[in-house]
């Protein structure tokens, strides 16, 4: 598996695009979705991406789980967002702002700032999944996932 470009054969842009294209045509008015709804979808897409990324080489289920959980934590999502911010367009920053402003209830273990950043990233992922899966793949490929092995 080639981890140099942040992708393996299971998380290829073509696979993500095929899934997203079906949703895009069946969901008119995507721009009317709330940031919370986009974050809800983004959370699922992000976890699916992580699960696909770590699937190879074969491991025990507990090892997969530990790797995915380590990356899906709000603190790590906030780190990922900070790393990606320099590459974001003005429109993507606007989606982040909407997601950040929609993040109200947070777990007690998290600071409000970290929770808002994580929610912002999930909102952006959900939005791009529905509107521009190629761009989503570009951004996900930039994440440094291997830097936090468990």
N, CA, C and O of each residue as an XYZ file, in Angstrom:
600
protein
N       0.841     -1.169      0.000
C       0.000      0.000      0.000
C       0.886      1.231      0.000
O       1.925      1.260      0.658
N       0.478      2.225     -0.726
C       1.245      3.460     -0.830
C       0.698      4.490      0.140
O      -0.362      5.071     -0.093
N       1.417      4.714      1.220
C       0.995      5.704      2.204
C       1.631      7.060      1.936
O       1.336      8.023      2.644
N       2.494      7.159      0.935
C       3.167      8.417      0.647
C       2.180      9.499      0.259
O       2.349     10.646      0.674
N       1.172      9.190     -0.508
C       0.221     10.208     -0.925
C      -1.020     10.223     -0.044
O      -2.006     10.880     -0.376
N      -0.984      9.505      1.076
C      -2.090      9.527      2.025
C      -3.274      8.682      1.624
O      -4.349      8.810      2.211
N      -3.105      7.820      0.637
C      -4.233      7.018      0.192
C      -3.791      5.590     -0.047
O      -2.626      5.308     -0.330
N      -4.755      4.705      0.076
C      -4.517      3.340     -0.353
C      -5.595      3.006     -1.360
O      -6.424      3.856     -1.682
N      -5.597      1.799     -1.856
C      -6.533      1.449     -2.919
C      -7.990      1.511     -2.462
O      -8.880      1.694     -3.293
N      -8.252      1.366     -1.183
C      -9.623      1.380     -0.704
C     -10.180      2.779     -0.521
O     -11.397      2.958     -0.545
N      -9.325      3.776     -0.340
C      -9.814      5.135     -0.120
C      -9.481      6.037     -1.297
O      -9.193      7.221     -1.123
N      -9.520      5.475     -2.487
C      -9.167      6.237     -3.673
C     -10.216      7.297     -3.966
O     -11.378      7.133     -3.597
N      -9.823      8.378     -4.624
C     -10.779      9.421     -4.975
C     -11.948      8.901     -5.804
O     -13.072      9.378     -5.649
N     -11.701      7.938     -6.674
C     -12.777      7.425     -7.512
C     -13.857      6.748     -6.689
O     -15.044      6.890     -6.984
N     -13.457      6.011     -5.656
C     -14.436      5.335     -4.815
C     -15.284      6.346     -4.047
O     -16.504      6.200     -3.982
N     -14.671      7.343     -3.477
C     -15.405      8.357     -2.741
C     -16.304      9.151     -3.674
O     -17.427      9.501     -3.310
N     -15.827      9.433     -4.853
C     -16.616     10.190     -5.817
C     -17.857      9.413     -6.247
O     -18.930      9.996     -6.403
N     -17.717      8.120     -6.437
C     -18.858      7.315     -6.873
C     -19.968      7.338     -5.835
O     -21.145      7.406     -6.190
N     -19.618      7.283     -4.583
C     -20.619      7.330     -3.524
C     -21.260      8.710     -3.478
O     -22.484      8.822     -3.416
N     -20.456      9.747     -3.507
C     -20.950     11.110     -3.374
C     -21.807     11.528     -4.555
O     -22.771     12.269     -4.364
N     -21.502     11.092     -5.749
C     -22.262     11.483     -6.928
C     -23.705     11.025     -6.809
O     -24.616     11.766     -7.179
N     -23.932      9.836     -6.308
C     -25.297      9.358     -6.123
C     -26.052     10.243     -5.141
O     -27.219     10.561     -5.371
N     -25.411     10.644     -4.058
C     -26.062     11.510     -3.082
C     -26.319     12.891     -3.649
O     -27.375     13.476     -3.407
N     -25.380     13.410     -4.392
C     -25.494     14.764     -4.921
C     -26.724     14.901     -5.812
O     -27.421     15.914     -5.758
N     -26.989     13.906     -6.617
C     -28.132     13.982     -7.512
C     -29.444     13.729     -6.790
O     -30.501     14.121     -7.284
N     -29.400     13.086     -5.641
C     -30.642     12.784     -4.935
C     -30.956     13.795     -3.836
O     -32.010     13.701     -3.208
N     -30.066     14.761     -3.588
C     -30.285     15.741     -2.535
C     -30.260     17.160     -3.090
O     -29.263     17.865     -2.931
N     -31.341     17.589     -3.738
C     -31.347     18.970     -4.213
C     -31.384     19.911     -3.017
O     -31.951     19.576     -1.978
N     -30.792     21.065     -3.158
C     -30.807     22.044     -2.083
C     -29.806     21.754     -0.982
O     -30.070     22.041      0.185
N     -28.665     21.192     -1.336
C     -27.645     20.867     -0.346
C     -27.264     22.100      0.454
O     -26.984     22.008      1.650
N     -27.252     23.262     -0.208
C     -26.867     24.493      0.479
C     -27.841     24.865      1.599
O     -27.519     25.702      2.441
N     -29.000     24.267      1.617
C     -29.984     24.541      2.661
C     -29.798     23.669      3.903
O     -30.458     23.887      4.919
N     -28.910     22.691      3.824
C     -28.668     21.840      4.987
C     -27.994     22.645      6.083
O     -27.155     23.503      5.809
N     -28.360     22.369      7.315
C     -27.752     23.072      8.437
C     -26.312     22.614      8.625
O     -25.956     21.505      8.226
N     -25.485     23.456      9.227
C     -24.110     23.036      9.529
C     -24.073     21.794     10.418
O     -23.171     20.967     10.288
N     -25.032     21.660     11.307
C     -25.083     20.484     12.181
C     -25.331     19.224     11.357
O     -24.728     18.185     11.623
N     -26.213     19.306     10.358
C     -26.470     18.154      9.484
C     -25.227     17.817      8.663
O     -24.905     16.644      8.474
N     -24.533     18.841      8.176
C     -23.304     18.602      7.420
C     -22.231     17.981      8.306
O     -21.500     17.094      7.865
N     -22.130     18.437      9.552
C     -21.154     17.866     10.493
C     -21.503     16.411     10.805
O     -20.613     15.569     10.926
N     -22.788     16.118     10.935
C     -23.244     14.749     11.182
C     -22.773     13.834     10.053
O     -22.240     12.753     10.303
N     -22.972     14.271      8.818
C     -22.522     13.500      7.670
C     -20.997     13.462      7.613
O     -20.404     12.416      7.352
N     -20.373     14.605      7.858
C     -18.913     14.688      7.807
C     -18.237     13.767      8.795
O     -17.188     13.196      8.498
N     -18.825     13.617      9.964
C     -18.287     12.710     10.975
C     -18.261     11.278     10.432
O     -17.273     10.562     10.597
N     -19.344     10.875      9.790
C     -19.423      9.517      9.232
C     -18.445      9.342      8.075
O     -17.781      8.309      7.984
N     -18.345     10.320      7.202
C     -17.433     10.239      6.063
C     -15.991     10.178      6.555
O     -15.194      9.387      6.052
N     -15.656     11.011      7.536
C     -14.303     11.041      8.088
C     -13.943      9.689      8.698
O     -12.847      9.174      8.477
N     -14.868      9.120      9.463
C     -14.588      7.814     10.069
C     -14.464      6.734      9.007
O     -13.604      5.861      9.124
N     -15.291      6.768      7.983
C     -15.172      5.794      6.896
C     -13.827      5.938      6.193
O     -13.188      4.940      5.859
N     -13.399      7.169      5.969
C     -12.089      7.399      5.364
C     -10.989      6.801      6.236
O     -10.100      6.116      5.733
N     -11.048      7.058      7.540
C     -10.042      6.521      8.457
C     -10.051      5.000      8.461
O      -8.997      4.367      8.406
N     -11.235      4.417      8.524
C     -11.325      2.950      8.536
C     -10.742      2.363      7.257
O     -10.041      1.353      7.305
N     -11.022      2.980      6.125
C     -10.476      2.506      4.853
C      -8.970      2.678      4.812
O      -8.254      1.807      4.318
N      -8.490      3.790      5.324
C      -7.064      4.095      5.306
C      -6.267      3.069      6.100
O      -5.211      2.621      5.652
N      -6.759      2.697      7.262
C      -6.021      1.787      8.140
C      -6.309      0.311      7.880
O      -5.734     -0.544      8.554
N      -7.164     -0.011      6.943
C      -7.546     -1.396      6.700
C      -6.386     -2.266      6.232
O      -6.358     -3.464      6.515
N      -5.447     -1.685      5.532
C      -4.275     -2.433      5.081
C      -3.035     -1.876      5.757
O      -2.912     -0.656      5.868
N      -2.140     -2.683      6.199
C      -2.105     -4.138      6.140
C      -3.094     -4.748      7.132
O      -3.491     -4.098      8.099
N      -3.488     -5.996      6.889
C      -4.436     -6.664      7.787
C      -3.918     -6.696      9.234
O      -2.739     -6.945      9.488
N      -4.828     -6.439     10.157
C      -4.506     -6.417     11.585
C      -5.687     -6.989     12.360
O      -6.716     -7.351     11.789
N      -5.512     -7.056     13.645
C      -6.635     -7.418     14.511
C      -7.615     -6.246     14.551
O      -7.226     -5.092     14.376
N      -8.866     -6.554     14.780
C      -9.901     -5.519     14.837
C      -9.566     -4.489     15.910
O      -9.792     -3.296     15.709
N      -9.039     -4.926     17.029
C      -8.705     -3.981     18.098
C      -7.634     -2.982     17.652
O      -7.658     -1.825     18.073
N      -6.710     -3.410     16.815
C      -5.678     -2.501     16.298
C      -6.292     -1.482     15.341
O      -5.962     -0.297     15.395
N      -7.191     -1.946     14.460
C      -7.905     -1.008     13.587
C      -8.614      0.039     14.443
O      -8.497      1.244     14.217
N      -9.344     -0.455     15.418
C     -10.150      0.425     16.259
C      -9.279      1.469     16.959
O      -9.628      2.649     16.979
N      -8.166      1.054     17.525
C      -7.284      1.987     18.228
C      -6.762      3.071     17.291
O      -6.705      4.241     17.669
N      -6.390      2.700     16.098
C      -5.879      3.684     15.144
C      -6.967      4.679     14.742
O      -6.725      5.885     14.697
N      -8.146      4.180     14.456
C      -9.236      5.052     14.033
C      -9.658      5.976     15.173
O      -9.841      7.175     14.966
N      -9.810      5.430     16.357
C     -10.215      6.256     17.500
C      -9.187      7.350     17.779
O      -9.552      8.483     18.094
N      -7.913      7.015     17.666
C      -6.866      8.013     17.906
C      -6.978      9.184     16.929
O      -6.726     10.330     17.300
N      -7.354      8.897     15.689
C      -7.466      9.951     14.682
C      -8.816     10.655     14.713
O      -8.905     11.816     14.314
N      -9.858      9.994     15.170
C     -11.198     10.568     15.151
C     -11.486     11.441     16.369
O     -12.520     12.106     16.418
N     -10.596     11.448     17.340
C     -10.775     12.290     18.525
C     -10.857     13.762     18.120
O     -10.203     14.186     17.167
N     -11.643     14.518     18.829
C     -11.816     15.938     18.527
C     -10.486     16.682     18.556
O     -10.254     17.576     17.742
N      -9.621     16.320     19.484
C      -8.320     16.995     19.570
C      -7.506     16.789     18.295
O      -6.863     17.718     17.805
N      -7.535     15.591     17.771
C      -6.788     15.288     16.548
C      -7.445     15.964     15.345
O      -6.749     16.440     14.449
N      -8.768     16.010     15.317
C      -9.467     16.709     14.237
C      -9.104     18.192     14.247
O      -8.920     18.793     13.189
N      -9.002     18.780     15.427
C      -8.603     20.185     15.535
C      -7.193     20.372     14.980
O      -6.927     21.354     14.287
N      -6.293     19.443     15.277
C      -4.935     19.494     14.729
C      -4.964     19.409     13.200
O      -4.258     20.147     12.514
N      -5.781     18.508     12.684
C      -5.892     18.347     11.229
C      -6.412     19.639     10.591
O      -5.911     20.076      9.554
N      -7.406     20.233     11.214
C      -7.960     21.475     10.676
C      -6.894     22.566     10.618
O      -6.775     23.265      9.612
N      -6.140     22.709     11.664
C      -5.089     23.727     11.681
C      -4.065     23.486     10.572
O      -3.582     24.432      9.950
N      -3.740     22.227     10.330
C      -2.777     21.904      9.268
C      -3.345     22.194      7.875
O      -2.597     22.556      6.967
N      -4.651     22.041      7.702
C      -5.274     22.230      6.396
C      -5.638     23.681      6.097
O      -5.810     24.041      4.933
N      -5.757     24.510      7.114
C      -6.289     25.864      6.924
C      -5.560     26.674      5.855
O      -6.191     27.460      5.148
N      -4.269     26.501      5.726
C      -3.522     27.277      4.727
C      -3.929     26.922      3.305
O      -3.736     27.724      2.392
N      -4.485     25.746      3.104
C      -4.872     25.275      1.776
C      -6.343     25.526      1.438
O      -6.785     25.179      0.343
N      -7.093     26.111      2.339
C      -8.531     26.257      2.133
C      -8.873     27.524      1.350
O      -8.204     28.551      1.466
N      -9.923     27.420      0.560
C     -10.421     28.568     -0.198
C     -11.290     29.433      0.710
O     -11.626     29.036      1.826
N     -11.643     30.597      0.229
C     -12.519     31.496      0.987
C     -13.882     30.837      1.238
O     -14.441     30.962      2.327
N     -14.409     30.143      0.241
C     -15.704     29.470      0.396
C     -15.617     28.356      1.444
O     -16.547     28.163      2.227
N     -14.510     27.634      1.456
C     -14.324     26.565      2.445
C     -14.184     27.159      3.852
O     -14.681     26.588      4.822
N     -13.518     28.287      3.954
C     -13.405     28.963      5.252
C     -14.775     29.424      5.752
O     -15.039     29.432      6.955
N     -15.630     29.801      4.823
C     -16.990     30.203      5.200
C     -17.761     29.010      5.760
O     -18.499     29.147      6.736
N     -17.591     27.850      5.147
C     -18.231     26.631      5.665
C     -17.691     26.325      7.059
O     -18.453     25.942      7.947
N     -16.393     26.489      7.257
C     -15.806     26.284      8.591
C     -16.443     27.214      9.616
O     -16.786     26.802     10.724
N     -16.593     28.462      9.229
C     -17.204     29.450     10.134
C     -18.619     29.034     10.519
O     -19.011     29.114     11.684
N     -19.374     28.591      9.522
C     -20.746     28.137      9.802
C     -20.739     26.953     10.763
O     -21.551     26.891     11.687
N     -19.820     26.015     10.543
C     -19.720     24.851     11.423
C     -19.289     25.238     12.825
O     -19.820     24.720     13.808
N     -18.335     26.139     12.921
C     -17.849     26.600     14.229
C     -18.968     27.283     15.007
O     -19.128     27.051     16.206
N     -19.736     28.118     14.329
C     -20.823     28.832     15.000
C     -21.974     27.922     15.399
O     -22.741     28.260     16.300
N     -22.107     26.784     14.752
C     -23.190     25.846     15.055
C     -22.844     24.920     16.217
O     -23.731     24.280     16.783
N     -21.577     24.843     16.573
C     -21.129     23.937     17.646
C     -21.477     24.556     18.998
O     -20.825     25.498     19.449
N     -22.498     24.019     19.627
C     -22.930     24.605     20.893
C     -22.701     23.661     22.071
O     -22.005     24.015     23.022
N     -23.267     22.495     22.016
C     -23.114     21.541     23.121
C     -21.860     20.722     22.911
O     -21.629     20.188     21.826
N     -21.047     20.624     23.957
C     -19.785     19.908     23.846
C     -19.603     18.973     25.031
O     -20.167     19.201     26.102
N     -18.816     17.921     24.840
C     -18.484     17.056     25.971
C     -17.655     17.829     26.997
O     -16.883     18.715     26.630
N     -17.810     17.505     28.254
C     -17.094     18.229     29.313
C     -15.583     18.079     29.208
O     -14.848     18.965     29.646
N     -15.115     17.002     28.650
C     -13.672     16.774     28.585
C     -12.969     17.675     27.582
O     -11.740     17.745     27.575
N     -13.720     18.361     26.744
C     -13.135     19.184     25.685
C     -13.302     20.670     25.962
O     -14.292     21.101     26.552
N     -12.334     21.429     25.534
C     -12.498     22.881     25.573
C     -13.455     23.278     24.454
O     -13.611     22.558     23.467
N     -14.079     24.410     24.621
C     -15.011     24.892     23.601
C     -14.284     25.116     22.273
O     -14.834     24.827     21.210
N     -13.052     25.629     22.329
C     -12.298     25.910     21.103
C     -12.009     24.632     20.318
O     -12.172     24.603     19.099
N     -11.585     23.586     21.007
C     -11.290     22.319     20.337
C     -12.555     21.732     19.741
O     -12.538     21.243     18.611
N     -13.639     21.772     20.476
C     -14.900     21.221     19.975
C     -15.377     21.983     18.736
O     -15.849     21.375     17.775
N     -15.255     23.302     18.759
C     -15.662     24.100     17.597
C     -14.798     23.784     16.380
O     -15.307     23.709     15.262
N     -13.503     23.600     16.586
C     -12.625     23.266     15.458
C     -12.970     21.899     14.877
O     -13.023     21.734     13.659
N     -13.202     20.928     15.742
C     -13.546     19.585     15.266
C     -14.865     19.607     14.506
O     -14.989     18.987     13.450
N     -15.841     20.316     15.037
C     -17.135     20.419     14.359
C     -16.991     21.138     13.030
O     -17.648     20.776     12.054
N     -16.139     22.154     12.982
C     -15.892     22.865     11.729
C     -15.329     21.932     10.670
O     -15.767     21.951      9.519
N     -14.358     21.117     11.060
C     -13.773     20.168     10.111
C     -14.823     19.181      9.622
O     -14.902     18.909      8.424
N     -15.619     18.649     10.516
C     -16.665     17.706     10.111
C     -17.672     18.368      9.181
O     -18.145     17.739      8.235
N     -18.002     19.619      9.434
C     -18.926     20.355      8.568
C     -18.339     20.496      7.174
O     -19.030     20.283      6.179
N     -17.074     20.852      7.104
C     -16.414     20.984      5.804
C     -16.369     19.650      5.075
O     -16.629     19.592      3.874
N     -16.046     18.593      5.780
C     -16.001     17.268      5.155
C     -17.377     16.880      4.628
O     -17.489     16.394      3.502
N     -18.411     17.083      5.409
C     -19.764     16.770      4.951
C     -20.165     17.584      3.733
O     -20.761     17.057      2.793
N     -19.837     18.866      3.753
C     -20.162     19.744      2.636
C     -19.421     19.314      1.364
O     -20.027     19.187      0.300
N     -18.124     19.094      1.482
C     -17.346     18.705      0.305
C     -17.725     17.319     -0.196
O     -17.672     17.060     -1.398
N     -18.102     16.436      0.699
C     -18.547     15.100      0.282
C     -19.732     15.212     -0.668
O     -19.828     14.471     -1.646
N     -20.629     16.140     -0.372
C     -21.829     16.301     -1.186
C     -21.616     17.177     -2.416
O     -22.306     17.004     -3.421
N     -20.684     18.103     -2.353
C     -20.555     19.083     -3.428
C     -19.302     18.953     -4.273
O     -19.324     19.287     -5.458
N     -18.209     18.474     -3.694
C     -16.950     18.431     -4.437
C     -16.055     17.313     -3.885
O     -15.067     17.593     -3.205
N     -16.393     16.060     -4.170
C     -15.624     14.941     -3.616
C     -14.164     14.927     -4.061
O     -13.307     14.430     -3.331
N     -13.868     15.459     -5.239
C     -12.466     15.518     -5.660
C     -11.668     16.423     -4.730
O     -10.552     16.085     -4.337
N     -12.234     17.561     -4.383
C     -11.570     18.478     -3.459
C     -11.445     17.838     -2.084
O     -10.414     17.984     -1.427
N     -12.468     17.142     -1.646
C     -12.405     16.454     -0.362
C     -11.240     15.468     -0.353
O     -10.487     15.402      0.619
N     -11.096     14.716     -1.414
C      -9.987     13.762     -1.501
C      -8.636     14.456     -1.465
O      -7.696     13.952     -0.849
N      -8.528     15.613     -2.122
C      -7.277     16.381     -2.068
C      -6.927     16.738     -0.631
O      -5.787     16.570     -0.199
N      -7.911     17.230      0.100
C      -7.655     17.648      1.480
C      -7.371     16.451      2.387
O      -6.446     16.499      3.199
N      -8.145     15.392      2.260
C      -7.918     14.221      3.107
C      -6.544     13.611      2.849
O      -5.915     13.086      3.768
N      -6.079     13.677      1.616
C      -4.765     13.127      1.286
C      -3.640     13.905      1.962
O      -2.536     13.381      2.116
N      -3.901     15.137      2.363
C      -2.880     15.965      3.025
C      -2.763     15.680      4.509
O      -1.804     16.115      5.146
N      -3.713     14.962      5.069
C      -3.666     14.680      6.504
C      -2.505     13.758      6.822
O      -2.240     12.805      6.088
N      -1.824     14.036      7.898
C      -0.709     13.199      8.338
C      -1.226     12.191      9.342
O      -1.099     12.370     10.554
N      -1.811     11.130      8.818
C      -2.453     10.137      9.674
C      -1.455      9.191     10.326
O      -1.680      8.741     11.450
N      -0.380      8.888      9.658
C       0.580      7.929     10.207
C       1.387      8.485     11.363
O       2.077      7.727     12.045
N       1.321      9.778     11.601
C       2.158     10.381     12.628
C       1.660     10.065     14.045
O       2.326     10.415     15.019
N       0.527      9.424     14.170
C      -0.002      9.111     15.492
C      -0.348      7.629     15.566
O      -1.520      7.274     15.686
N       0.630      6.785     15.499
C       0.410      5.333     15.570
C       0.188      4.931     17.014
O       0.782      5.501     17.929
N      -0.672      3.947     17.208
C      -0.936      3.435     18.559
C      -0.403      2.041     18.698
O      -0.527      1.436     19.762
